[in-house]
Amino acid sequence: MAKIKPAKGAPYARILGVGGYRPTRVVPNEVILETIDSSDEWIRSRSGIETRHWASPEETVAAMSVEASGKAIANAGIHAGQIGAVVVSTVSHFKQTPAVATEIADLLGTDKAAAFDISAGCAGFGYGLTLAKGMVVEGSAEYVLVIGVERLSDLTDLEDRATAFLFGDGAGAVVVGPSGEPAIGPTVWGSEGDKSETIKQTVAWDRFRIGDVSELPLDRAGHVKFPAITQEGQAVFRWAVFEMAKVAQQALDAAGITSDELDVFIPHQANVRIIDSMVKTLKLPEHVTVARDVRTTGNTSAASIPLAMERLLATGEAKSGDTALVIGFGAGLAYAASVVTLP
């Protein structure tokens, strides 16, 4: 029997660089209030969100990804030709095929890098980071570009009082490469498909192909609504606060890190109330810097963790070498958490 030659990768992997892109248009709560019966005070008290960014027609999923990726590649001190794989997490690229990752890889000038999309909602960055770590250690790529990107303004029902104020657009990217010491801890991940109806798309794409629009939701003008993201807010809140705090603790334990040794906490930027409740449940010490980028960026799903990471480093609230706990959670219901060393 022939023996397969063992792979020769790096002993460990680390995040080498991070980059972000936020669309130029800043949308305050007042704009959202034009289509829902609410108030700025209510939105802030429920979510902590003050503003969000919405993309222009030119700020496509690919265009935003290229901007964020260029910064991450430069920050990592490498060039695009060294990227061996591009992993893009998104739910708002509307072409079923080809993957937008292939377009991004070409636009960046990679040397025929492997490229593919994944769909894991708000947990997508954590899923991509785990895949990248595996590729670097296994040896199938020396450097992997992981992108979280969303244009959730395209999937927002502006007449839905429960969700109209939540979502924003943007892209965040990191370069994962070889390391001589552990810098990305074990991933604690999974899904709870029995709860998948709590966050979902309102209407499946094939309902439009069938042609029967009699049961499709209509807007105030009587037109069929474009599919949007909807959620059961209270159910999601309880799950995120109580179950995801357990997952976050498991990730700390798996990495052999105590909360006292932690420098930074970067949870998915869903809602300030969820973030604050998780901090309390985890009993994080006061010295731990907590990302609350959601206040001015909104919920950008797969993009939220790298965008928050980039901002913390840019503002000096976190520094290179800090130990950070990152956790993403959302539609699926899927989740992924790990401890990383910041680039």
C-alpha positions, 0 to 999 in steps of 0.5 A: 500500500502506497504511503501518502506524504505528510503535509509540511505546514507551519507549527502554528498560525497567527493573525498578521494583519487586519483591515476594514472598510466602512461605506462613506454614507453615515446613516443616523437613527433619524433616517430610520425613523422616517419609516418606522414608529419609534424614537431615537431614544428607544433605538439607543436603549434597545440596541445602543446603535446611534449610526450605521453605514450604508453602501452606495451602488459602487460600494459592492461586496467585492469593492468593499472587500478589496479595500479592506483586504488591501489594508490587511495585506499591507498591515501584514507586511506581505504582497497579494501574490503571497496569498494562497487562499481567500475565504469570504464570509457573506450572506449578501452576495446575491449571485449563487455562483460564482463565489465572490471570493474568486473575483476578489482574489483576481482584483487583488492580484493574487497568483491564482489563489484558492477562493471560496465563499462560506455562509455562516451568518454572524459566526462567519468570521470565526468559521473562516478564521478556523479554516485559515488556521487549518490551511496554514498549519496543514501547509495548503497555503502559507498566507490566507486572507479571511474576509467578512463582508456584508451589504445588509442594507439590501436585506433590511425591511425598513418597515420592520420596527424590530429590525430596521435600525439594526443592520449596517454595511462594511467589510473587515479582513485579516491575513492569517500566516505562519507562527512559531508559537500558538497565537490562535487558540482552539475553536469552540464552534457549533450550531443549533438548527432547531432554533434556525427559525429565530433568525432567517430570511423572510422569503426564499428566492425560489418563491419569486420563480414560482410566480405566485405572489399571493402569500408574499409580504407587501409594503405599504404601497402594495408592492411585494417586498424584497426578501429581508432578514427577520428575527425573534428578538427576545429569543435571540437575546436570551440565547446570545447572553446565556448560551454564548457566554458559556461558549466564550468561557469554553474558548477561554478554557480551551486556550488555557487563558483565564479572564484575568489574563485577557486583554480584549473582548471582541464579541459579534457586534449585534447589540450593546445590551447583549455585549454588556450582559455577556461581560457581566455573565463572564465576570470580565475584569475592568481592565479588559477592553470591550469592543462596542463598535456597534454604536456607530457601525451597526450590526454588520454580521460577518464583518463585525468582528474584524471591523471592531478589531481594526478600530480598537487597534487604530484608536489605541484601545488595544495594542499588538500582542494583546490577548483577545477573546473573539466570538461570533453568533447568529443565524443558524443558529451558528457560533464560533469562539476562540482566543487570539493574539492581536496583530 
